[in-house]
Amino acid sequence: MDKELLLHESMARILARADSYIETYDNHQVSSALENYFAGNVNKGDKEMIDNLLKKGELTMLDLRARGFKDASKHLKMADELIHRQYQTMRHLQKSIDAVDFKSRIIKRMDLELTDLENKAQAIDVKPS
């Protein structure tokens, strides 16, 4: 979800640069219009604004997405690395939990075996000769 938001923001910046109002760039307005455009519930004004920005930038929606991905690729890579690091941390934590659980099972098993051996030793000592 974060990666998609990074891509969305990059695309909004590209659209804003396509227009002459870069000095008065309203991130919220372009971003909101773009979000509605992708969600399919865009109003007429937002659709016209996005279409005009695409036309001024001589872009199609696919071009916009490709350029947005290119511009955001460094940030997307960082997000992927963070996700991978969190995944590795969770994996190592699970291995540690499994090891602790396994050790407690071994201790229980050894205690049962020791009790069984002690019972067998007592049985041998109690037998009349």
C-alpha positions as CSV (number, residue, x, y, z in Angstrom):
1,M,0.0,0.0,0.0
2,D,2.9,2.4,0.8
3,K,4.5,1.5,-2.4
4,E,1.4,2.3,-4.3
5,L,1.1,5.7,-2.5
6,L,4.7,6.5,-3.4
7,L,3.9,5.8,-7.1
8,H,0.7,7.8,-6.9
9,E,2.5,10.8,-5.5
10,S,5.2,10.6,-8.2
11,M,2.5,10.5,-10.8
12,A,0.8,13.5,-9.3
13,R,4.1,15.5,-9.4
14,I,4.6,14.6,-13.0
15,L,1.1,15.7,-13.9
16,A,1.6,19.0,-12.1
17,R,4.9,19.6,-14.0
18,A,3.0,19.1,-17.2
19,D,1.0,22.3,-16.5
20,S,2.0,25.9,-16.4
21,Y,0.8,26.2,-12.8
22,I,3.9,24.4,-11.3
23,E,4.4,27.5,-9.1
24,T,0.9,27.1,-7.6
25,Y,1.0,23.3,-7.6
26,D,-1.7,22.0,-5.2
27,N,-0.6,18.5,-4.4
28,H,-3.9,17.7,-2.7
29,Q,-6.0,18.8,-5.6
30,V,-4.1,16.8,-8.3
31,S,-3.6,13.8,-6.0
32,S,-7.2,13.7,-5.0
33,A,-8.3,14.0,-8.7
34,L,-5.9,11.3,-9.7
35,E,-7.1,9.0,-6.9
36,N,-10.7,9.5,-8.0
37,Y,-9.7,8.9,-11.6
38,F,-8.1,5.5,-10.7
39,A,-11.0,4.6,-8.4
40,G,-13.5,5.1,-11.2
41,N,-15.6,7.6,-9.3
42,V,-14.2,10.7,-10.8
43,N,-16.4,13.8,-11.3
44,K,-16.4,15.7,-14.5
45,G,-14.1,18.5,-13.3
46,D,-11.5,16.1,-12.0
47,K,-11.6,14.1,-15.2
48,E,-11.2,17.2,-17.3
49,M,-8.3,18.3,-15.2
50,I,-6.5,15.0,-15.4
51,D,-7.2,14.7,-19.1
52,N,-5.9,18.2,-19.7
53,L,-2.8,17.6,-17.7
54,L,-2.1,14.4,-19.6
55,K,-2.7,16.2,-22.9
56,K,-0.3,19.1,-21.9
57,G,2.3,16.6,-20.9
58,E,1.8,14.6,-24.0
59,L,1.2,11.5,-21.9
60,T,-1.1,8.5,-21.8
61,M,-2.0,7.0,-18.5
62,L,0.4,4.1,-19.2
63,D,3.2,6.6,-19.9
64,L,2.4,8.5,-16.7
65,R,2.5,5.3,-14.6
66,A,5.9,4.3,-16.2
67,R,7.4,7.7,-15.6
68,G,6.0,7.7,-12.1
69,F,7.5,4.4,-11.4
70,K,10.9,5.5,-12.8
71,D,10.9,8.7,-10.7
72,A,9.8,6.8,-7.5
73,S,12.0,3.7,-8.1
74,K,14.6,4.7,-5.6
75,H,11.9,5.1,-2.9
76,L,10.2,1.9,-4.0
77,K,13.5,0.1,-3.7
78,M,13.9,1.4,-0.1
79,A,10.4,0.3,0.7
80,D,11.1,-3.2,-0.7
81,E,14.3,-3.4,1.4
82,L,12.4,-2.4,4.6
83,I,9.8,-5.0,3.9
84,H,12.5,-7.6,3.3
85,R,14.2,-6.7,6.5
86,Q,11.0,-6.9,8.5
87,Y,10.3,-10.3,6.9
88,Q,13.8,-11.5,7.8
89,T,13.3,-10.3,11.4
90,M,10.0,-12.1,11.7
91,R,11.6,-15.2,10.3
92,H,14.4,-15.1,12.8
93,L,12.0,-14.4,15.6
94,Q,9.9,-17.4,14.6
95,K,13.1,-19.6,14.5
96,S,14.0,-18.4,18.0
97,I,10.5,-19.2,19.3
98,D,10.6,-22.6,17.7
99,A,14.1,-23.3,19.3
100,V,12.8,-22.3,22.8
101,D,9.7,-24.5,22.3
102,F,11.9,-27.4,21.1
103,K,14.2,-27.1,24.0
104,S,11.4,-27.2,26.5
105,R,10.0,-30.3,24.8
106,I,13.5,-32.0,25.0
107,I,13.7,-31.2,28.7
108,K,10.3,-32.7,29.3
109,R,11.2,-35.8,27.3
110,M,14.4,-36.2,29.2
111,D,12.6,-35.8,32.5
112,L,10.1,-38.5,31.5
113,E,12.9,-40.8,30.4
114,L,14.8,-40.2,33.7
115,T,11.7,-41.0,35.7
116,D,11.1,-44.2,33.6
117,L,14.7,-45.3,34.2
118,E,14.5,-44.6,37.9
119,N,11.2,-46.6,38.1
120,K,12.9,-49.5,36.2
121,A,15.9,-49.3,38.6
122,Q,13.7,-49.4,41.6
123,A,11.8,-52.4,40.1
124,I,15.0,-54.3,39.7
125,D,16.2,-53.5,43.3
126,V,12.8,-54.5,44.8
127,K,12.6,-57.9,43.0
128,P,13.2,-60.8,45.4
129,S,16.2,-62.9,44.5
